[in-house]
């Protein structure tokens, strides 16, 4: 079983990755299903 520090590290990494790609505009997000799924995956980690 993973400890809390590993889980926290995963959460922080997911936040960083979302922040990196959140600079794209809403239209790019809505037009790209791959980006949508990628965001959802990282939100589930959080």
Secondary structure as GFF3:
##gff-version 3
##sequence-region A 1 46
A	DSSP	alpha_helix	4	21	.	.	.	ID=ss1
A	DSSP	alpha_helix	26	31	.	.	.	ID=ss2
A	DSSP	alpha_helix	33	45	.	.	.	ID=ss3
###
